[in-house]
Amino acid sequence: MFVRRTGAVVALALAAVMLSGCATSLTTLLGGAGRDEEGQIESGGDLDVFTIKVGDCFFDDALAGVTGDEQSETSTVRAVPCDEKHMFEAYHDFTLPEGEFPGADVLDEKALTECGTAFDEYIGVPYEDSIYEYSYYTPSPETWEYNDDRLVSCVLSDPEGETLTGSLKGIGK
């Protein structure tokens, strides 16, 4: 997984993999995050980046530590229930079309557009008027080719790196 920050917006590889109830229970037993019947994080722990869902709250040291045009890799985030302190909240995702890997610039352009529109709807005010910022996870060339990864996930955070408590959905600022 690669992490790249361009200004206040971050690109990081991500694909969706749905977990079954048994897999979730096994993951929890092995120190991973646990989900309730609605799929919300109910107990904190490690969460594979390929299993992040809209509404998940988490810490990602790789994402938090990237500045400028640097790149990094990550495979795991530390998920927590949203009513606990966290750095990031997943608020939207979308799937890219099949085909050849379009390149990082094209992925960034699509993510900026789609995440920006979804930001306004999720937060309740336009991005330019908000006190929050967004980043996104995109497929890397490797996950695109070998994992059929086409998912882009948009995540919210505080631009000063402050921790968040509670969901930002509909916060209006």
N, C-alpha and C positions, 0 to 999 in steps of 0.2 A: 504494500500500500504506500503510495506516495502522497506527501503533503506539500503543497505549494501555497504561499501567500502572495497575493498581488494586491498591494495596498491593504485595505481592511477586509478583503475577501480571500478565502482560502479554497484551494482545490485539493481534494484527497480522494484516492480511489475507494469505491464502495460498491458492493453488490448485495442484493437481498437474497437471503436464504431463510425460508420459513422453518420454524422449529415446531416439532410436534410436542404434545404434552409430556411424553416420556423423555424426549430430549431435553426439555426444559427442566424437568425434575432431576435428571442426571447431571445437567449443567450446574444446577444449584448445589447438589451434593458435592460437586468437584470444585466449589468456590466461585461458581459463576452466578450471574444475576438470575433471580427468579421472577417469573411473570404470574399474574393472577389469571382468572378465567377470562377476563376481557383483554388479556395480552399486555397489561400495564406492568411496569417494573414494580414488584412488591418487596423485593429484598435485593440489596446492592451486591455487586460482585463484578467479575470480569465479563465482558460481553464482546464477542467477536464482531469486528466492524461490518461483517457481512450480514449481521442479524439486527442492526439498528432499525427501529421502526419509528414512524411519526409519533410524537408524544414522548419518546424516551428522553431522559435527562441523564447527563453523564459528564465525566472528566475525560479529557484526552490530552495527555502531556505533550504528545507530538504536535497536535494542532495548536495548543496554547503556546508552544515554544517557537513556532515558525514566524519569521519576520521577512519583510521584503520579498524577493523572488526565490528564497531558499526552498529546498525540497527536503523531505524527510520521509520515513516509512513508518507505518503503524499497522498493527493487526488486531489490537485489543483496546477497548476503552473500559473505563470503570463506571458502570451504570449504577444509578441510585434512584429511589423513588423521587419524583419531582418535588415533593414537600420537604425534602432534605436539600442541603446546600449542594450546588452543582455549577459547572462552568458553561455547559452547552445544553440546548434543547432541540431535538429534531422536530421541524415543523412542516415539512413538505417533501415529497419525493416524486420523481417521474422517470419513465423509462425511455431511453434513446432507441432509435430505430436500428435494426440489424444492418450489417454491412461492414466494410473495412473501418478500422479505427480512424476517426476523423481528425485526430491531432488535438493537442492540449488547447490550442487557441480556440478552435471551434467548440470544444467542450466548455471552456470558460465562458464564451459568448452565450451559449445556450443556457448554462447554469445561471449566469448573471441575470438574464432576461426572465427566466421562469421563477427563480428564487426571489427576485425583486418583486414580481407581481404577487406571488404567494405571501411574501412578507407583509405587504400592505393589508391583505385579507386576514392574515393570522393575528397580527398585532393590533390592527384596527386604525392605523394611521399610515400615511405614506412613509417610506423609508427615510426620505429627506427630513421629515418632521420627528422621527423617532430618536430616542436616546440609545437604542440598541443597534447592533450590527449583525450581519449574517455572513456565513461561510458556507461552503458546500463540499461534499464528498463526490468525486467522479471516478470512473474507471481508469485504471492505468492501462498502458498498452498490453501488459502481461495478463491482467485480469479480464480485459476485453477478449483477448485471444483464447486463453486457457480456461476461463471460468464462465464464458459467455455473459460477462458482466456488462449490463447496460443501464444500471440504476444510478441516478443522481439523487443525493439526499441533501436537503438544505437544513442548516442548523443556526440557531440564534445564540448570541452571547453579548456580554457587556464589553464595550470597546476599551474600558480601562482594566479589563481582566478581573473585575470583581465577581465574587460568587453570586449566584442567583438562588432564590428559594421560592418554590411554587412555579406553576406554569405561567408563561408569558402570553398565552392565548387570550386575545381580546383585551390586553392590558391598556391599550390606547395611548401609549407614550413611547 
